[in-house]
């Protein structure tokens, strides 16, 4: 693709990077064939190829309008197009550059500004999310339907069970990333990971000064806030890494891709570039960790429960680790039901379901039809956002896949016999 990017912007690192990405695109349109929003809306501007042209025109100095902003906003950033692209176009990176560029040029309505402000100031803080859920629980009937349905159907409690169970002698140490929304709404996910990994000789520790991974701010064009969060996490993890922590284990795949992209996020932070690269190398999805372990050590009870597996976009298109999830569940003899359209997004996509509720609901219905066609007893996934979104309309329970394994662990007195 030929480009003529504005000379002033081209002097910046973002301008140079955008030009490199744009010039890889060969206009083939394969990306549109797997784009969820293009399939729903049949509008070239709501597919990756069309959005690439919109960004190109904007960076070349052409007029930017609310219509351009709307088409970029409608993108889920699911990265399905990147998996499909034969030219290796880094579309998500280009989209972030385009969104940041347009944000200062096209004003949003007061309602949009307020919603985006609330999302970036509340959701990245687990304490505020937890407090908000407790505060509004008696008044849920007053909430918009989209928010009311996303509220967990049960109130999870923070268990101290892991403190009562002994860790194996000379246990290997790994850092368990708590996350923000997951820590507040489904703390049992990390607890389940602790229970399972203890049987594998791994102690999963948590770090007090850790914060949000930065994904929410990064995707809503709050670059400085995302950078600050990334640096705070690196500072919190680094002493434990120096003491020998083997990995940063992430049970929310959306957070995983964000942490793995810290080198790109911090490319202008000289003091953090080397550390960010090391952090990205240590960051592992929970399924990656289990794929490297001898799972015969797990004292699992047999179960006839049939599970439909939903592999989040962040895991299969972002981190590209979907095989480990399916293989791990197969190795542990989890009965998996037949599903279809596994490559398509469920419509959660971080804050997308709140910012684009109508389109998100269409994608959710399509995904649930694809998951529930073989009558599963449960749906399992690997990301908190997908879990809450699917559960809002699912006819069967939805949980994190590690919870399914933890529920099948034999009691300690049985496993030691």
N, C-alpha and C positions, 0 to 999 in steps of 0.2 A: 504494500500500500504506500503510495507516494504521500508525503506530508509536507506541510508548509507552516509549521508551528510558529506562533508569535515569537519574535526574536528575543523579547525580554523574558518570556516564560521559559524559553529554550535554554537560557543560561542557568536555570535552576536545576537541581538534581532531579526533581519531579518532572520537569520538562524534558530532560534528556532521557529519563526512564520511559516516559510516555511515548516519545518518538521511537525508541527501540521496540516497545511492545506493539505499537501501531504498525510498524513496518514488517512485522512477522505475519500479519493477517493477509490472507490471499482471497478473501471474499467468498470462500467456497459455500458457506451457509450450512455446513454440517452441524454447527452449534445450534441452529434453530430447531433441528429435528429432535433434540433432547432437552430443549428449554421449556420448563413448566409454564412460564407466563406466555410464551409465544403459542404454545399449544392451546391455552385457554382463550387467548385474546386474538390470535391470528393477525397481529399487527407487527410489521417488520420492526417498528421502533420499540416493541416490547420483546424483542429477541436480542441475543448478544451481538449479532452482526449489525443490526440497526443502532443499538446503543453505542457500539464502537464508532460508527459514523457520526453520531450525535456528539460524542466526546471529541472526536477529531475536529469537527467543524467549530466546536466551542474553543478548543485550544489554538485553532488557527485564527481566532479573533472575530469569528462571525457572531451574529446576534444570539443571545441566550435568553430563553423565555421560560415561563412556568411550565409549558408543555415539555420542554427538554427535561426540566427537573422532575416532572411527574413520571416520565418514562424511566429515568434513572432510579427513582424511588421504588418503582414497581419491581425492580430486580431483587431476587431473593438472596443473591450471592451464594447460591448453592454449589456453583462451580461444576455443574454437570457439563457445561460447555467446554471447560478445560480438559475434562476426561475425554471428550469427543474430538477436540480440535487436533487435526493432523499436523499443524504447524507449531504447536506448543505455545499459543498465545496466552500470556498471563493476564487473563481478562479481569479477575478480581482485583489485582493490583492497579490496573488501569482504571477500573471503576472507582476505586477509592480516591485516586488522583482527580478524576472527573468530578466526583461528588464534593470533594474539598474545594475544588476550583469554582464550582457553581454556587456554593453556599454563600460566598461573600458577594455574589453578583445578582442573585434573585432572592428577594425578601419573601419570607413565609408568612402565613396568616398568624394572628395572635394565638389561635387555638393550636396550630401546629407547633409554634414556638414553645408554648406552655407544656404540651405533651412531650416533646423531645427533651425539654429541660428536665421534666420530672423523671423521665426514663434514665437519663444520664446521671442524675443526682441521687436517685433512690435505689434503683435496681442493682447498681454495683456495690451496695453496702448491705451485707447480710443482716446486720442488726436492724436497719431501717425496714428491710423487707419483712423480717420476722415480726417486728413491732406493728407494722402496717396490717399484716394478716390478722394478728390478734385483735387489733383495734377495730377493724371493719367486719370481723366475723359475725358479730350480732346484727350487723346492718347490711349483710350481703345483698339482700333484696333491693337495696337502693343502688347497687353498682350496675354499670352497663353489662348487658348479657355476656359480652365477650370476656370481660374480666371475671364475672361471677363463675363462669364455667371453668376458668383456668385455676381457680382456687382449689387446692387439694381437698378431696372428699373426706380425708381423715386428717386429724391433727397429729403430726409426727412429734415424738419426744426425743430429746437428745439423751441417748443412753450412755451410761458409764460402764457398760458391760465389759468393754475391752480392757478397762483398768483392773477388772477382777480376774481376767484370764491371763495366765502366765505366758510370756513369749518364749519360743524355743531357745535353748542355750545357744549363745553365739549367733543370734538371729541377724540376718542381713538387714540393713537399714535402708528404707526408701521413704521419700517425702510424699505424703498423700495430699494432693491439692484439694482444698475444701471448696473453693468456688464461692460465689455470693448467693445466687438464687438457690442452688442445690443445697448449700449449707443451711439456708433458712427454711426451705420448704420440704426437702427430702433428705435430712441428715442420716437417715437409715441407709442410704446408698454407700456412703463412706464407711459406715459401721459394718455393712455386709462385706465390703472389700477387706476390711481389717480381719474379720472372722475367717474369710477364705484364705487370705495370704498368710495368716498365722500358721495354718496347716502346711504351708509350703516353706516354712522357715524364714519368713519375711516379716519384719516389724514395720508397720506403716505409721510414721509419725506425722503430726500436724504442726504447723508453724504459726505462732501467735500473731506476728506482725504482717502476715500475708494479706493481700487485698485481692480485688477483682482482677481477672486476667487482662482486662482492658478492651475486650471485644465490643461491648456495648458502645463505649465512647468512640472507638475506632470506626465503627460502621455508621455512626451518626455524626461524623465529621468533627468530633471533639479530639483532635489529634494530640494536643498538649496534655489533656487529661489522661488519655490512653498511655502516652509516653511516661507520665509520672507514675502511673500504676505499674507499668512494666518495670521501671527502675526500683520501685519499692519492693516488688516481689523478688527481684534479683538480689537486693540487699538483704532481704529476710532469709532467702534460701542459701546464700553463699557460704556463711559460716558452717552450715551443716554439710554442704558439699565438700568443703575443705576437710571436714572430719571423716569423710568417706561415704556419705549417702550415695547410693548407687544410681538412683533414678528419681525423677519427679513423676509420680503416677497420677494420671488424670482420668477420672471416671466420667467426665462430661466432655464429649469429643469436640464440642464447640469451643470450649476453653483450650483444648489440646492444640487445635490449629492456630489459635491466637498466640499461645506461648511458643509454638514452633516458629512463628513468624516474628519473634522479638528481634532477630538480627535485621530484618527489613524495617521494622518500626523504629529501631534505635540506630539506624545507619548514619545519622548525623550527630550521635552522642559518642564522642571519641572515648570517653572514660568507660563506656559500657559495651562497646562493640564486641570485644573479645569475650567478655563474660556472657553476653547475649547468645553468641554462637555456641558456647559451652552448654548453656541452659537449654537451648533448642535441641542439642544432641542428647541431653539427658531426659528430656520430656518424652514420656511414653504413655500411650493410651493403655488403659487397664487390660484390654485384650492382647496387646503386644507383650505385656509382662507375663501373662499366663501362658501365652504361646511358647515362651522360652523355658517354661518350668515343667517338671515331671508331675503331671496332673494325677497320676495314679496314687499320689499321697493323699488326695482328698477323699475323706470317708463319706461319700455321697450315698444317700438312700435312693432306691429306685422309685421312679414316679411315672405314671402314665399321662401326666399332664402334657397337653400338646401346646406348643408355643409358636406363635407367628413372630418372626424376627424382623424388626425394622432397623435397618442400618442407616444411621443419619448421614446426610450429605457431607457433613464435616468429616466423617470417618471414611466414607468411600470415595469422595471426590477431592476433599481437602488434604487429609493425611494419607489417603490411599492405603488403608489398612483393613478393608472389609473382609478379606480372606481370613485374617486371624480371628475375627469374631465368629464367623460361621464354623471354622475348623475347631475352635475351642469348644463351642457348644456341641458339635458333632462328637468330638472326642469324649466328652463327658456324658454322652448318650442322652442329650436333651432332644426330645421328639419335636422336630420342626415341621410345621404345616406348610403347605404349598402357598406361595404368594406370587404376585406378578407386579410389573412396573416398579421393581425395587430401586431403579435408578432415579425415580422422581421424588421431589421434595414433598414433605407433608404439609408445608405452608407455615411452619413455626418460624424458623429463620431468625432467631433472636427476638428483636422487637417488631418484626415484620407483621406478626399476627395482630398486633395492637395498632400499627400504623396503616396497614392495608387489610382491614378485617374482611371485607367482602371477597376479595381474591383469595385470601388465606383460607376462608371457609370452603371455597370451591375445591382448593387443593386438598384440604383435610378430608372432605367427603370422598374424593377420588382415592386418596391413600387408604382410608379405612375400608373402602370396598375391596381394594387390592389385598389388604392384609386379612380381612375377615371372611374371604370367600371359601376357605376350607374349614370353617368353624373351629378356630382355635379356642383353647381354654383361657389363654392369656397372651398378651402382646408384650414383647420385651424390646427394649431399645437401649441406646448407649449415650443418650444426651438428655439432660433435664428439660430443656425447652421442648423437645419432641415429646417427651413423656407427658408433660402437662397438657400440651396441645392435643395429642391423641386421646388422652384420658377425658378431655372435655366433651367428647362426643362418642367415645367407644362403648360398644355393648358389652365388652369383656374388660377385666382389669388390665391396666397397663403399668409396668414396672421396669426398673433397670435390670438388665440381664444378670448382674452380679447378685441382686437380691434373690433371684430364682435359685442360684447355686447355694447361697447362704441358707435358704430355707430347707434345702435338701441335705445339709450337713448333718451327720449323725451326732447326737450329743457326745460330749467329751468322754463320759464314762463308757459309752458304747464303742467309740473309735479307738480307745486304748486297750480294749480287750484283745 
